[in-house]
Amino acid sequence: MTNKIKSTISRKNARLATEDQLAQHVPETLITYRVFVAAQAMSRLVDASVRSSMDLTSRQWRILVVLNRLGTAPSGDVARLASFDHSQVSRIAVELTKLGLIQQNSDGKDRRKQLLSLTKKGIEYLRVGLPASLERERRLRARLSTSEYEVFCRALSVLTDEAGVLLDEGEGSDPVRGLTP
């Protein structure tokens, strides 16, 4: 056990897993594990598609799609809708600007804010990539009935909200609790 974990355990009087818990622990039954695996599979699926058709990453594609929805928008709004942190959006925005797919401008009211918008070339990339995106969505949704899809969406919302509550409670920053996927 590392010194950091030892000091955290003694400092917080953390409970330790029993031998039975260690022996019976099956990570692939955990919600966090299953959602992570599904998210990784979906990300790889999108990444493979946009890389082969447009030589973009799934993160770059997500920013283009979000900007298409928002129009010209501050990078912070793009980050929130794309579920990226601000620094990720800044890096991706630089990449997309170099590719000529978006433009970045300072907000006239607040020069610290960056406004992002699609260029004509960016819109053309969306025209190329959107049919495959819609087909992926059609095929994935076809695996679920309408009621299963509704339950799935509700479950994701509930779990996402609870993850936010756990983070607010400090669970996400606890290195001992953070070891389990």
N, C-alpha and C positions, 0 to 999 in steps of 0.2 A: 504494500500500500504506500502510495507516495506521501511525502510530508504534507503536501497541500490537502490531500483527502483526510489524513490523520488529524490535522489541525482543524479542519472543517467539522469533522465528526465530534471531536472533543469540545469544540466551541459551541456547537448547536445541539449537543446531546442527541444526535441523529440515531434513529433506530437502524439496526443492521438486519439484512435479510437472514432468515434462518437457513439451515442446511436444506430443509424441505423446500423452502421457497426457491433456493438456488437450483435444486434438482428438478423441480417441477416447472420452472420458468420456461415458457415457450414464446419467444418474442413475436413469432409470426401470428399469434392470436391477439396481439395488442392493437388497439385502434390506431395509436400513433405509428406503429410499424406498418400496418396495412395501408394507411393513408399515404405514408411516405413512399412505399413501394409503388402504389398506384400513381402518385404524382410524378415519380421518377419515370415510370413507363410512359405516361402521357407526354412528359417533357421530351423524352428521347424520340417519341413518335413525331412530335411537331418539329423537333430539331432536325431529324432526318429529312423530313419533307421540305422544310424551307431551305435547308442547306443544299439539297440536290436541285431544287428548282430556282433558287434565287441567290444562293451562296450567302445566306444570312443565318444567324443563330436564332434559337427560339426566343431568347431575350430581346433581340433586336426586333423580331417579328411582333412580339407582344407590345413593344413601344409603338410600333407603327399602327397596330390595331387600336390601341388605346387613344392615340392621337386622332385616328379617324373618327372615333366616337366623340372625343372632347372638342375637336377643332383646335384652334390655337389655345394653349393652356400653360400655366406655370408648371415648372418641373415638379414641384411638390404635389400638385394635383395628379400629375401623370404617375408619380411614385405611389401615391395612395391607391389609385385604381389598378395599377399594374402589380401591386403588392411587392414593390421593391423599396429599398431604402434610397434616400436621396442621392447618396454617392454612387449607387449602381446606375441610377437614371442618368446622372451626370456623365459617367463613363460611356454608357451606351449612346447617349446623345452625341457625344464627340465622335464616336464611330459612325453613327448614322449621318452626321453632318459631313464627315469626310467622304462618305459614299454619295452625298448629294440627295439623300432621301428625306432629311428634315432640315429645317433652319432654326437657329437659336438667335433670339434677340433679347436685349434687356428690356424689362418692363419700364415704360416711360414714367410711371409713378414711383417705382421702387427699383433702382438700378441693381440691387442685389438679386432680384428675382429674374430668372431666365424663363422667357416664353418660348415654347417649342411649337412648331407647326410643320405639317407635311409640305413637301415640295411637289411639283408636278411629277417628278420622277418617283417620289415616295408613293403617290397615288397610283401610278402605273404598277409599282411593285405589289400594292394591295390588289389591284385588278388581276394580276398574275397569280397571287397566292391564295386569294379568297376562295376560289372554287374548290381547291383541295381541302382547305380548312372546313368549308361547309360539308364536303363529302365525308371527312373524318367525323364531324359532329353527327351527320346523318347515320353513319354506320354504328357509332357508339350508342346513340340514342335508340337505335333499332334493337339493341340487345335488352332494352328495358321497356316494360309497358308504361303507359302514361302514368298510372298510379305509382309504379316503382320509381319512375323518374321524379315525381313529386315528393315521395318519401325520401329519396336520395338527396334531393336539394334541401329539404327541411333538416335532415340529419347533418348534412355538411354545415348548414347555418348554425345549428345548435352547437356542434362540436367546435366550430370556429369561434363562436362567442365564448364558450367555456375555456378554450385555449387562451383567449384574451384575458379572461378573469384570472386564470392561473398565473399568467405572466404578470398581471397587476399585483397579485398576491406575492410575487417574488419567487414563485416556483421555478420559472425559467432561468433564474440567475443562480440557483443553488447547484453548485457543482456535484454534490452527492446525488441529489434527486435527478439532476440532468444527465446522469450516466445511462439510464435506461431509455431505449428508443421509444 
